[in-house]
Amino acid sequence: MNIAVSKTSLATPNGTTRPQVRIVIVGHVDHGKSTLVGRLLHETGSLPDGKLEMLKAVSARRGMPFEWSFLLDALQTERDQGITIDTTQIRFRTPSRDVILIDAPGHAEFLRNMITGASQADGAVLIIDALEGVRDQTRRHGYLLHLLGVKQVAVVVNKMDRVDYSATRFREISDEISTHLTSLGVTPTAIVPISARDGDGVAERTANINWYNGPTVVEAIDALTPARALDELALRLPVQAIYKFDDRRIVAGRVESGNIGAGDEIVIMPAGKIAKVKSVEGWPETPVIGRQGAGRSVGITLDRELFLERGDIIGHINAAPRDTRRLRARIFWLHDAPLKAGASVLVRLGTMETRATVVAIEKAVDPGDLASVETSAIARNHVGEIDISLAKPVAADPYTENARTGRLVIEVNGRIAGGGLVLSVDAGQRAVPIDIVPVESALRPEERSARFGHGGAVVWLTGLPGSGKSTLARALERKLFTRGGSPILLDGDTVRAGLNSDLGFSPESRAENIRRLAEVATHLARNGHIAIVAAVSPASDDRANARRIADDLFREIYVATPAEVCESRDPKGHYAKARAGNLPSFTGIANDYQPPASADLTIDTSARSVADGADAIERLLAKTGILFNELDDLAANI
């Protein structure tokens, strides 16, 4: 809900050329947020003529005392329940600022609404009841502000009238909340004692708080530093829709940062397609004159026909967002069920949405209890840092570079389940976007299936060096080829000698090695071949990413030969090379190796022959629908 209460006409997207700050006001339910906002509107002369008198008259007709919160709580449900359940934006003016104040709900059940409000803010006002003091919900709100990157926080200790304007009580609360916020890396810009109902400390220091020498609420808001102007940041134009008007194909969206004009050379991410802006369109027919900046909804036409879709982001060619399939984010979790590694969720980044898998969880704690031990799952109303593997490429920025494209929301079963900040975008993205248009094969998958007698698959053999992966892979390759199939072997060492020769053995290089292997294998599988990968792939997260890339084509085979057997085989001279310093030692690899928790098939080559192992893999492929025709009878023998 947006309420424009300022009497000033809006001549620009910001409504003024003066500094503008977006401030979210948060706090525990009934600590007086709506009352403070109503009082601020009155004290700054921002109410429309007659509004106050009208609400007082309505209250009198209903036989209830007037409350300042009625100016905000416009929903009948809110008035009946006495709690704010929506997020309201109010514009007003202080002596030196134009302020957009976002009133966010404080009740625990409505934290998901607060995420939406706080994610838009440059600063915050955190309100505390002087009688109740700092509550768990207060601490969570402080942590949530930290989570969403809000560094400027002015604290307001409200309802000082209920503690007889006690300076001692104020100092107790001030010390407690300062300690909490400082521990989060947030230094309060001011801590102000007030009575929002009576007006003490809102715009004036009254006799009731004559022991206080700091700023009023209005002065504290004036002291908040406006964020860097969005127009000064790199262009970010998320695509909302594509419309067809006569012979024009108009790409529509809102400029989130930067500016755009006719003649600009742009790139559409994540695909990396390049074009020039032919025109910036108005409706119904008038072209727009001049450049259009942040906050403007625009339509543009391009100098060439390109396929774009909702969720793409347009940037300038020399300052594009990064394309990625992997993000690290700090999130606040709202769902009843804890978030665990391996969970499938829907991620929204601006106008883009995609399925995603939570690859890893770290630093999961209860923000209401800073002494909490970190856990491996994020419980309701807790926070944590997660690695997310996305089902399709997206364009994004770390929130420190651009908050407009660096915040995300997570949905589960159609409901908002969490939200937070993009901390980092997967490294290794191309530095300069290039114009890439993928070309599909001229052959349909079913044509290849009819010829080969099987569908495509990625058969991923993982295990320690010397476990027999490559030997099994070669036996399976020969077996499938003899039956008329199209198997292709991708041995880890062979690929490292060529395609991946630029990679070392750090965790990051190993992850990239596996990603490349998975991409190549999946491309082959989607074109009807059976890609047989033999790679140590010690990290479970890397194998999970390979499974995500290949999706339902992936079959994981754990070659579980005991470590002592593997080491005695000294395959391919690995350990002699290791001693020469060229490769990790066997002990290092064995210590780092994370066995699969739920492989599709487990084979110990010290306990069964290579031929028997290859037969077992063949039966698995038949049972899971990869092999058919003359091989159907194999499944019956399992």
C-alpha positions in Angstrom: 0.0 0.0 0.0 1.5 3.4 -1.0 0.3 6.6 0.6 1.5 9.9 -0.9 0.8 12.4 1.8 3.2 15.1 0.8 1.7 18.3 -0.6 4.6 18.8 -2.9 4.0 18.0 -6.6 6.3 15.3 -8.0 8.3 16.8 -10.9 10.9 14.0 -11.0 11.0 10.3 -10.3 12.2 11.2 -6.8 9.6 13.9 -6.4 12.4 16.5 -5.7 16.0 17.3 -6.4 16.7 17.4 -2.7 18.4 14.4 -1.0 16.0 11.5 -0.6 16.2 8.7 1.9 14.1 5.5 2.2 13.7 4.5 5.8 12.0 1.5 7.2 10.5 1.7 10.7 10.5 -1.6 12.6 9.9 -2.9 16.1 8.0 -5.4 18.2 4.2 -5.4 17.9 2.5 -2.6 20.0 5.8 -0.7 20.6 4.2 2.2 18.7 5.4 2.3 15.2 2.2 3.5 13.6 1.7 6.0 16.3 5.1 7.5 15.7 4.6 7.6 11.9 1.2 9.4 12.4 2.9 11.8 14.7 5.7 12.5 12.3 3.3 13.3 9.5 1.5 15.8 11.8 4.7 17.3 13.2 6.2 17.8 9.7 3.1 19.3 8.3 2.7 16.5 5.8 -1.0 15.6 6.3 -3.5 16.6 3.6 -5.9 19.3 4.7 -8.7 18.0 6.8 -7.3 14.5 7.2 -6.7 14.7 10.9 -10.1 16.3 11.6 -11.8 13.6 9.5 -10.2 10.7 11.4 -11.0 12.3 14.7 -14.6 12.7 13.6 -14.7 9.0 12.5 -13.3 7.9 15.9 -15.9 9.9 17.7 -18.8 8.4 15.6 -17.4 4.9 16.5 -17.3 5.8 20.2 -13.5 5.2 20.4 -10.6 7.5 21.3 -8.5 8.9 18.5 -5.2 7.2 17.9 -2.4 8.6 15.8 -1.9 5.1 14.3 -5.3 5.5 12.5 -3.5 7.7 10.0 -1.6 4.5 8.9 -3.8 1.6 9.7 -6.0 2.1 6.7 -7.2 -1.5 6.6 -10.3 -2.3 8.7 -8.7 -5.6 9.8 -5.8 -3.6 11.2 -8.0 -1.3 13.2 -10.0 -4.2 14.6 -6.9 -6.2 15.6 -4.7 -3.3 16.6 -1.7 -4.5 14.6 -0.1 -3.5 11.3 -0.3 -6.4 8.8 0.7 -4.6 5.6 3.7 -2.6 4.4 2.9 1.1 3.9 5.0 3.7 2.1 4.6 7.3 3.1 6.3 10.4 1.6 7.0 13.4 3.7 9.6 16.2 4.1 12.0 17.2 6.8 14.0 20.4 6.8 16.8 18.9 4.6 15.4 15.5 3.3 12.7 14.1 1.2 11.7 10.9 3.1 10.0 7.7 2.0 9.1 6.0 5.2 8.2 2.3 5.0 6.1 1.2 7.9 6.8 -2.6 8.3 4.8 -5.0 10.4 6.4 -6.1 13.7 4.3 -9.2 14.6 6.2 -12.4 14.1 3.5 -13.8 11.7 4.1 -10.9 9.4 7.9 -10.9 9.1 7.7 -11.9 5.5 6.0 -8.5 4.8 8.8 -6.8 6.6 11.4 -8.4 4.4 9.8 -6.7 1.4 9.8 -3.3 3.2 13.3 -3.5 4.7 14.8 -4.7 1.4 14.0 -1.3 -0.1 15.5 0.8 2.7 18.6 3.0 2.9 18.3 3.3 6.7 16.0 2.3 9.5 14.2 3.5 12.7 14.1 0.7 15.3 11.4 1.4 17.9 11.5 -0.1 21.4 8.8 0.2 24.2 10.5 1.8 27.3 8.5 -0.4 29.6 8.9 -3.7 27.9 12.5 -3.1 26.8 14.5 -5.1 24.2 12.5 -8.2 23.2 13.5 -11.3 21.2 11.6 -9.8 18.3 13.5 -6.6 18.6 16.8 -8.5 18.3 15.5 -10.4 15.3 14.5 -7.1 13.7 18.1 -5.8 14.3 19.5 -8.9 12.8 17.2 -8.7 9.8 18.3 -5.1 9.2 21.9 -6.4 9.2 20.9 -9.3 7.0 19.4 -6.9 4.4 22.4 -4.6 4.4 20.8 -1.7 6.3 23.8 -0.1 8.0 22.2 3.2 9.3 19.9 2.6 12.3 18.4 5.2 14.5 16.8 3.7 17.7 13.7 5.3 19.2 12.8 4.4 22.8 9.0 5.1 22.8 6.4 5.3 25.6 8.8 7.1 28.0 5.6 8.4 29.6 5.0 4.9 30.9 8.2 4.9 32.9 7.9 8.5 34.1 10.5 9.7 31.6 13.2 7.9 33.6 16.7 8.7 32.4 18.0 5.5 34.1 15.5 3.3 32.3 16.5 4.9 29.0 20.2 4.3 29.6 19.6 0.6 30.4 17.8 0.1 27.1 20.3 2.2 25.2 23.2 0.2 26.5 21.5 -3.1 25.7 20.4 -2.3 22.2 23.8 -0.6 21.4 25.6 -3.8 22.4 23.3 -5.9 20.3 23.6 -3.8 17.1 27.3 -3.3 17.5 27.8 -7.0 17.7 26.2 -7.2 14.2 28.5 -4.5 12.8 25.8 -1.8 13.0 26.5 1.4 15.1 23.3 3.3 16.0 23.3 6.7 14.5 21.2 8.0 17.4 19.2 6.6 20.3 16.2 8.9 21.1 13.8 8.9 24.0 10.2 9.9 23.0 6.5 9.7 23.7 5.0 9.4 20.3 1.5 9.8 21.7 2.3 13.1 23.4 5.0 14.4 21.0 8.0 14.4 23.3 11.2 14.0 21.3 9.5 13.6 17.9 10.2 17.1 16.6 11.0 18.9 19.9 13.0 18.3 23.1 10.3 18.9 25.7 10.6 19.5 29.5 9.8 15.9 30.1 13.2 14.8 28.6 15.3 17.8 29.6 18.0 15.5 30.7 18.5 14.4 27.1 20.8 16.4 24.8 20.7 14.3 21.6 18.7 14.8 18.4 14.9 14.5 18.0 13.5 11.8 15.7 13.2 14.4 12.9 16.8 15.5 13.4 18.0 11.9 13.5 16.2 11.2 10.2 17.8 14.3 8.7 21.2 13.0 9.7 20.9 9.7 7.8 23.1 9.7 4.7 21.2 9.1 1.5 22.4 6.1 -0.5 24.3 6.7 -3.6 21.9 8.0 -6.2 20.6 5.1 -8.3 21.1 7.1 -11.5 24.9 7.1 -10.7 25.0 3.2 -10.7 25.4 1.0 -13.7 22.3 0.5 -15.8 20.0 -2.3 -14.6 16.7 -2.7 -16.5 15.0 -6.0 -15.7 12.7 -7.1 -18.5 9.0 -7.3 -17.3 7.3 -8.0 -20.6 7.6 -7.8 -24.4 4.8 -6.2 -26.4 4.0 -6.0 -30.1 2.7 -2.7 -31.5 2.3 -2.5 -35.3 5.8 -3.2 -36.5 7.5 -2.4 -33.2 8.6 -5.0 -30.7 8.8 -3.1 -27.4 10.8 -4.4 -24.4 9.2 -3.0 -21.2 10.5 -2.7 -17.7 11.5 -0.3 -15.0 15.0 1.2 -14.8 16.2 0.1 -11.4 19.5 1.9 -11.6 21.6 3.9 -14.1 19.9 5.4 -17.2 19.2 4.5 -20.8 18.7 6.4 -24.1 18.5 5.9 -27.8 21.8 4.8 -29.3 23.1 3.1 -26.2 24.9 -0.2 -26.8 23.5 -2.7 -24.4 23.8 -6.4 -23.5 20.9 -8.6 -22.4 22.0 -11.0 -19.6 22.4 -13.8 -18.8 22.5 -14.8 -22.6 25.0 -12.1 -23.4 23.2 -10.8 -26.5 24.2 -7.5 -27.8 22.1 -4.8 -29.4 21.7 -1.0 -29.7 18.7 0.9 -28.4 16.8 2.1 -31.4 14.2 4.2 -29.5 12.8 4.7 -26.1 9.0 4.5 -26.5 6.1 6.4 -24.9 2.4 5.6 -25.1 0.4 5.6 -27.1 2.8 6.8 -29.9 5.1 9.5 -28.8 8.8 8.7 -28.6 10.5 9.7 -25.3 13.0 12.6 -25.6 16.2 12.4 -23.5 17.6 9.8 -21.3 15.5 7.9 -18.8 16.8 7.2 -15.3 16.2 5.1 -12.2 12.5 4.8 -11.2 11.2 5.3 -14.7 9.1 2.6 -16.4 10.2 2.5 -20.0 9.7 0.6 -23.3 12.6 0.3 -25.7 13.0 -1.0 -29.2 16.2 -2.6 -30.5 18.1 -2.4 -33.7 17.8 -6.2 -34.3 15.5 -9.1 -33.6 16.5 -10.9 -30.5 14.7 -13.3 -28.2 14.2 -11.8 -24.8 12.1 -13.0 -21.9 10.9 -11.8 -18.5 13.7 -12.0 -16.0 16.5 -10.9 -18.4 18.4 -7.9 -17.3 19.6 -5.2 -19.6 22.9 -3.4 -18.9 25.4 -1.3 -20.8 28.0 -3.3 -22.7 30.9 -2.2 -20.5 29.2 -2.7 -17.1 26.9 -5.7 -17.3 25.7 -7.8 -14.4 27.2 -11.2 -14.1 25.6 -14.4 -15.4 25.7 -17.4 -13.1 24.1 -20.6 -12.0 25.4 -20.4 -8.4 24.9 -17.8 -5.7 25.9 -17.3 -2.1 23.2 -15.5 -0.1 22.5 -14.5 3.5 18.8 -15.2 4.2 16.1 -14.9 6.9 13.9 -18.0 7.0 10.2 -17.7 7.6 8.8 -21.2 6.7 7.6 -23.6 9.4 9.8 -26.4 8.1 13.6 -25.8 8.5 15.6 -25.2 5.4 18.1 -28.0 4.8 20.8 -28.7 2.3 19.4 -30.4 -0.8 16.1 -28.6 -0.5 14.4 -27.6 -3.8 13.0 -24.0 -3.7 11.9 -21.2 -6.1 14.2 -18.2 -6.2 13.1 -14.7 -7.3 15.6 -12.1 -8.3 13.7 -9.0 -9.5 11.4 -10.2 -12.4 13.3 -13.5 -12.8 12.3 -16.7 -11.1 13.9 -20.1 -11.3 13.9 -23.4 -9.5 17.0 -23.9 -7.3 18.7 -26.4 -5.0 20.3 -25.4 -1.7 23.8 -26.9 -2.0 25.1 -25.9 1.4 24.2 -24.1 4.6 26.5 -22.3 6.9 26.2 -19.9 9.9 22.6 -20.8 10.7 21.7 -19.2 14.0 18.8 -17.8 16.0 19.2 -14.0 15.8 17.2 -13.6 19.0 20.0 -15.5 20.9 23.5 -14.5 19.8 24.9 -17.3 21.9 23.3 -19.9 19.7 25.4 -22.7 18.3 25.5 -22.8 14.5 23.4 -25.6 13.0 23.2 -27.3 9.6 19.6 -26.2 9.0 17.9 -22.8 9.2 14.8 -22.9 11.4 11.9 -20.5 11.2 12.8 -16.9 12.0 16.5 -17.9 12.0 19.2 -16.7 9.6 22.0 -18.3 7.7 24.3 -18.2 4.7 23.5 -20.6 1.9 25.0 -21.7 -1.5 22.3 -22.0 -4.1 22.5 -23.9 -7.4 20.1 -22.5 -10.0 18.3 -24.5 -12.6 19.0 -21.9 -15.3 21.4 -19.1 -15.7 20.4 -15.7 -14.2 21.9 -12.2 -14.1 22.7 -10.8 -10.7 25.0 -8.5 -8.7 26.3 -8.8 -5.2 24.2 -6.5 -3.0 27.2 -4.4 -2.1 27.5 -3.4 -5.8 23.8 -2.9 -6.5 21.1 -3.6 -4.0 18.4 -3.4 -6.7 19.7 -6.6 -8.3 21.4 -8.1 -5.3 18.4 -9.1 -3.2 16.4 -12.3 -3.5 13.2 -13.9 -2.3 12.7 -17.6 -1.7 9.3 -19.3 -2.2 8.1 -22.7 -1.1 4.7 -24.0 -2.4 3.7 -20.6 -3.6 4.4 -18.8 -0.4 7.3 -16.5 0.6 9.5 -18.6 2.8 12.6 -16.3 3.1 14.6 -13.5 1.7 17.9 -11.9 1.8 21.1 -10.6 0.1 23.3 -11.9 -2.6 26.7 -12.0 -1.0 28.6 -13.2 -4.0 28.0 -14.4 -7.6 29.8 -17.6 -8.6 33.3 -16.8 -9.8 34.6 -17.8 -13.2 32.0 -15.9 -15.2 33.2 -14.4 -18.5 34.5 -10.9 -18.1 33.1 -9.5 -21.3 29.6 -10.6 -22.4 29.5 -12.0 -25.9 26.6 -12.5 -28.3 25.8 -16.2 -28.0 22.8 -17.8 -29.7 22.7 -21.6 -28.9 22.1 -23.8 -31.9 20.1 -27.0 -31.4 21.0 -30.3 -33.2 19.3 -31.0 -36.5 18.5 -34.5 -35.1 15.7 -35.2 -32.7 16.5 -37.3 -29.6 14.0 -40.0 -30.7 15.9 -40.4 -34.0 19.1 -41.2 -32.1 17.2 -43.4 -29.6 15.8 -45.4 -32.5 19.3 -46.0 -33.9 21.2 -46.6 -30.7 18.5 -48.5 -28.7 18.9 -46.3 -25.7 18.2 -42.8 -24.4 20.9 -40.3 -23.3 22.4 -40.6 -19.8 25.3 -39.4 -17.7 26.9 -42.4 -15.9 29.0 -40.8 -13.2 31.6 -43.1 -11.6 33.1 -41.6 -8.4 35.6 -43.1 -6.0 39.2 -43.0 -4.8 42.1 -43.2 -7.2 42.7 -46.9 -7.8 39.2 -47.9 -7.0 38.6 -49.2 -10.6 36.5 -46.3 -12.0 38.3 -46.1 -15.4 38.5 -49.9 -15.7 34.8 -50.2 -15.1 34.1 -47.3 -17.4 36.1 -48.9 -20.3 34.4 -52.2 -19.8 30.9 -50.6 -19.8 31.9 -48.5 -22.9 32.9 -51.7 -24.8 29.7 -53.6 -23.6 27.3 -50.9 -24.8 29.1 -50.3 -28.1 29.0 -54.1 -28.8 25.2 -53.9 -28.4 25.0 -51.1 -31.0 24.9 -48.2 -28.5 26.7 -44.9 -28.5 28.8 -44.7 -25.3 31.4 -42.0 -24.9 34.1 -42.2 -22.2 35.1 -39.0 -20.4 38.0 -40.0 -18.1 39.0 -37.4 -15.5 42.7 -37.5 -16.2 42.2 -37.4 -19.9 40.0 -34.3 -19.7 42.5 -32.7 -17.3 45.2 -33.2 -19.8 43.3 -31.2 -22.4 40.1 -29.2 -21.8 40.9 -28.7 -18.1 44.6 -28.4 -18.3 44.4 -24.8 -16.9 43.0 -26.0 -13.6 44.8 -26.9 -10.4 43.7 -28.9 -7.4 42.3 -26.2 -5.1 38.7 -26.7 -4.0 37.7 -24.0 -6.5 39.6 -25.6 -9.4 38.2 -29.0 -8.5 34.7 -27.6 -8.5 35.2 -26.0 -11.9 36.8 -29.2 -13.2 33.6 -31.1 -12.3 31.3 -28.4 -13.6 33.0 -28.6 -17.0 32.9 -32.4 -17.1 29.2 -32.3 -16.2 28.4 -29.7 -18.9 30.2 -31.7 -21.6 28.6 -35.0 -20.4 25.1 -33.4 -20.3 25.5 -32.0 -23.8 26.4 -35.5 -25.1 23.5 -37.1 -23.1 20.9 -34.6 -24.4 22.0 -35.6 -27.9 21.3 -39.2 -27.2 24.7 -40.5 -26.2 25.6 -42.3 -22.9 28.4 -40.2 -21.4 30.5 -42.4 -19.0 32.4 -40.1 -16.6 35.2 -41.6 -14.5 36.4 -38.9 -12.0 37.4 -38.9 -8.4 35.1 -35.9 -7.8 35.7 -36.0 -4.0 33.4 -33.2 -2.9 29.7 -34.1 -2.5 28.7 -30.5 -3.3 30.5 -30.7 -6.7 28.7 -34.0 -7.5 25.4 -32.5 -6.4 26.1 -29.7 -8.9 26.8 -32.2 -11.6 23.5 -34.0 -10.8 21.7 -30.6 -11.0 23.3 -29.9 -14.4 22.4 -33.3 -15.9 19.1 -33.5 -14.0 17.1 -36.7 -14.7 19.9 -38.0 -17.0 22.3 -38.4 -14.1 23.2 -41.9 -12.7 25.7 -41.9 -9.9 27.9 -45.0 -9.4 30.0 -45.2 -6.2 33.0 -47.4 -6.7 33.5 -48.1 -3.1 36.8 -50.1 -3.2 38.5 -49.8 0.3 41.3 -47.2 0.5 44.0 -49.7 1.4 43.3 -51.7 -1.8 43.2 -48.5 -3.9 46.5 -47.3 -2.6 48.2 -50.6 -3.2 47.3 -50.4 -6.9 49.1 -47.1 -7.6 47.0 -46.4 -10.7 48.6 -44.6 -13.6 51.6 -43.8 -11.3 49.6 -41.3 -9.4 51.5 -41.5 -6.2 55.0 -41.5 -7.8 53.9 -38.2 -9.4 52.5 -37.0 -6.1 55.8 -37.6 -4.5 57.3 -35.5 -7.2 55.0 -32.6 -6.3 52.7 -32.8 -9.4 49.6 -34.2 -7.8 47.8 -34.3 -4.4 48.9 -37.3 -2.4 46.7 -40.4 -2.0 46.3 -39.6 1.7 45.2 -36.1 1.0 42.7 -37.3 -1.6 41.4 -40.0 0.8 41.0 -37.6 3.6 39.1 -35.1 1.5 36.9 -37.7 -0.2 33.2 -37.4 0.8 31.4 -40.7 -0.1 27.9 -40.4 -1.7 25.1 -40.7 0.7 22.6 -42.1 -1.8 24.3 -43.3 -5.0 22.2 -45.1 -7.6 24.6 -48.1 -7.4 27.6 -49.1 -5.2 30.3 -51.4 -6.5 33.4 -52.7 -4.7 35.9 -53.9 -7.3 37.9 -55.8 -4.7 34.8 -58.0 -4.1 33.5 -58.5 -7.6 34.9 -58.7 -11.1 35.0 -55.9 -13.6 32.6 -57.8 -15.9 30.2 -58.3 -13.0 30.4 -54.6 -12.2 29.8 -53.6 -15.8 26.8 -56.0 -15.9 25.4 -54.3 -12.8 25.6 -50.8 -14.3 24.0 -52.1 -17.5 21.1 -53.6 -15.5 20.7 -50.2 -13.7 20.4 -48.4 -17.0 17.8 -50.9 -18.2 15.8 -50.6 -15.0 15.8 -46.8 -15.1 14.6 -46.6 -18.7 17.9 -45.7 -20.4 18.3 -49.0 -22.3 15.4 -50.5 -24.2 14.5 -52.6 -27.2 16.5 -55.8 -27.1 17.9 -54.8 -23.6 14.5 -54.7 -21.9 14.9 -58.2 -20.6 17.8 -57.1 -18.5 15.6 -55.2 -16.2 13.6 -58.3 -15.4 16.7 -60.0 -14.1 17.5 -57.5 -11.4 
